[in-house]
Amino acid sequence: MSTRDECVALDATDALAPLRDEFTLNEHEIYLDGNSLGPVSRAVSKRVNEVINEQWGHGLVRSWNDAGWMAMPTRLGDRLAPLIGAKPGEVLVADTLTFMLAKLIGGALDQRKDRYVVLTDAANFHSDLYIVQAMASRAGRPITVKAIERSALEGELSEDVALVMLTHVDFRSGEMLDLKGITTKVHDVGALMLWDLAHSAGAVPLDVEGANVDFAAGCGYKYLNGGPGSPGFLYVRKSWQGVLENPLPGWLGHARPFDFESEYVPAKGMQAFVTSSPSIVALAALDGALDVWERASMEQVRVKSLRLTDLFIELVEARLPDVFDIATPRDHAKRASQVALRHAESYGIVQALIERGVVGDFRDPDIARFGFTPLYLRFVDVFDAVEILVEVMNTELYRDAKFAQRNAVT
Ligand SMILES: Cc1ncc(COP(=O)(O)O)c(C=O)c1O
């Protein structure tokens, strides 16, 4: 079993270790929830302050022209593109994720007008299930949305299928799906593929280009550390641009927004997927958050992420044998950057851990979820977090009545 000294030694030689200083983290707290809300970084505070005090404060309305505000959705898209394996001009940062999915689902369904089935995962994030159903019911033809078991996907693929919409990394278990393999099978029957990359962007290396993905979307507040409610991103493969229509058109996606024409004419490229005024302060936060990626490659992050999750699994198994069912795959090819532990008392366990300074979260019905974010997490943090988990379990602290009270956000 790994020792604390070994963890300290790993931290001493970790090339990513200096990046921790870029983030604001509470002293004596181990933050294992960056898969839900990433922490703020110095560059975020700096950029947001600049925008508020200088661009908005002094520039006022002139800053739409002078400070490049109008170009922020596409400029940030270009900054984010390498993290998902896209090219410049293929990514847009604007609305939050569910809206992005709505745009892509609506646009995609119009491209397969002779098909009447949409496939998705029964275990998909509930917002994805709601929005796909809502968009399908408004597609102007009867469409059946089939929320199926992931393992049944191949059997369900047929020439009736217009669109397959999946989340690449399961938000509960952390299981990662085969981006390229699935996309290829979906294309083999002539259907389109839309991936939700919420738990993938900034967590694992992605190659949407190489996998021939049609469309993808993700959020900015998890592993990208863009802040609560940060704008999300949308990817449209180059070959679909100018073909795929934005079903939620607005003035800023128009080719000539300040001509105030009553007829909608889409702008060229990704700008056509902008609907309304960009949230400049929120975009500035994400812009700052992206700075850290100039000092870290996704490949470095992946190597450390797997070491961190391996270490956590190893220590939990060694120190708490048979206490938890580990829902996250051991196979590196199927594991992203979180570990999910199943236990009937998971809610209380997570609350007790938070009180003891280890922040994770709970996902219904029985998952204690821990995110491992290599930009600011140390190996020694993993060791110490497991020590505290052992204490919580051995003392049965989680049974305290105060930990039974469900918060609105779990
Ligand atoms: C997999 C997945 N999809 C969609 C969403 C919804 O994102 P938003 O609130 O930005 O619309 C989330 C939120 O956490 C998510 O985890």
The ligand as an ORCA input file, in Angstrom:
! r2SCAN-3c Opt
* xyz 0 1
  C     -23.722     15.727    -17.928
  C     -24.407     17.040    -17.722
  N     -25.206     17.508    -18.682
  C     -25.873     18.670    -18.539
  C     -25.752     19.431    -17.397
  C     -26.542     20.696    -17.260
  O     -25.738     21.822    -17.424
  P     -26.293     23.316    -17.377
  O     -26.807     23.568    -16.002
  O     -25.077     24.160    -17.672
  O     -27.332     23.466    -18.407
  C     -24.901     18.980    -16.363
  C     -24.741     19.764    -15.135
  O     -24.002     19.459    -14.248
  C     -24.227     17.747    -16.535
  O     -23.437     17.255    -15.580
*
